[in-house]
């Protein structure tokens, strides 16, 4: 019973820290995107790629250190992290293209919605692929 409580507490802590780090990544992403697309008038798809590079660098650092507390192979995790983020970048680019460029919905509203979808997908990829913990035999 104590082990079950400890396991739940650990899972809740991880999820809460991930959400905080995800929120911080969202803030970094939205500020960079707003500056690039609204202030500097860079095309939304180009602005999104530049924003993505900035946000992924930030996200890898905080996920590895604070969320998953990984001591795994840095290079392997970095490569897997970026590959996972490429997958979600394609999803996000498609969402922006369809809803902003084709359907002409509000730029910042769609970007915000897309970020929520991407944060969820990124957690799944990070937890179960990139920073996957090996099962200990007890």
N, C-alpha and C positions, 0 to 999 in steps of 0.2 A: 504494500500500500504506500509506504514512504517513497519507494522507487517510482511509483506511478505519479505521485505528487511532484517529485523532483523532475521527472521527465516533462510533465505538463508545464511546470514553471520555466524550464529551460526553453521549451518550444515557444511559450508566450513571450519570453524575453527576446528571443531571436526575432520573432515576428514584429514586436514593438520596435526594436532597434532598426529592423529593416524598413519599417514604415517611416521612422524618423529620417533615416538615411535616404530613403526614397523621396520623402518630402524635400529634403535639402537638395537632392539631385534635380527634382522638379523645379525648385526655385532657381538653381544655377541654369538649368535648361531654358526656362521661361525668360529670365533676364537676358541671357545671351541671344535668344531668338527674337525677343522684342527689339533689342538694340539693332540687330542685323536686319530684320525685315521691316521694322517700322521707322527706325531712326536713319539707318544707312540705306534703306530701300533696296536691299538685296533680294533677289527672287526668293520666294518662300522655300523652294526645294533646295536651293544652294544654301540659304540661311540655315535650313534644317540640318544639312550635312555638317556644316561647321559647328553648329550647336551640338550635334551628336558627338563629335570628336571631343569637345570640351566636357560634356556630361559623362561620357563613358570613362574618361580618364579619372574624373572625380568619383564616379560610382565604384569602379574597381577598387580604388584605394580604401574607401569607407566600408565596402562590403567585405573585403578581405580582412581588414583589421578589426572592425567593430561588430559586424553582423555574424559572420561565420567563423571568425577567429582562426583563420586557416594558417597552418604551417606547411602546407603542401608545396609542391614544386612551383615556384613563382612563375617561371616561363610557361609551363604547361597550363597553369590556371589563367594566366594573362591571355594566352592564345585562345583557350576555350571561352573565356569571358568575351573577348572581342568577336569571336565567331557567333556566339549566342546573340550578341548585340547587333551583328549584321542582319541576322534573321529578323529581329524586332525592328530594325531600321527599315527593312523592306516593307514590313507591315505598316509602319508609321508613314512612310513615303506614299504608299498606296492610299492610305486614309486621307492624307493631305491633298493628294492629286484629285481623288474622287470628290471629296466634299468641299474643298476650297476652290480649286481650279475649274473643275467640271460643273459642280452644282452651285458654286458661288455662295457657300455658307460663310459665316463670320470666321475670319482667319484665326484670331486668338481663342475663340470658343472651341473650334475644332482641334486646334493644337492642344488645348487643355484636356479635352476628352481623349484624344489620342494618347496623351501622356499617362492617363489613368490605366488604359488598356496595356500600354507598354510596361508600366511598373509591375503589373500583375504577371505578365508573361516573363519579365526579367527575373522575378523572384523564383518562379518555377524552374527556369533554366539554371539559375545560380545554385539553388538548393539541391536539385536532383542531378545536375550534370557537373557544373564547374567546381563547386566546393563540397561535393558529395563526401560524406563521412563514411569510412569503412566500418562495416558492422564488426563489433568486437565479439569474440566468442567467450561467453560467460557460462 
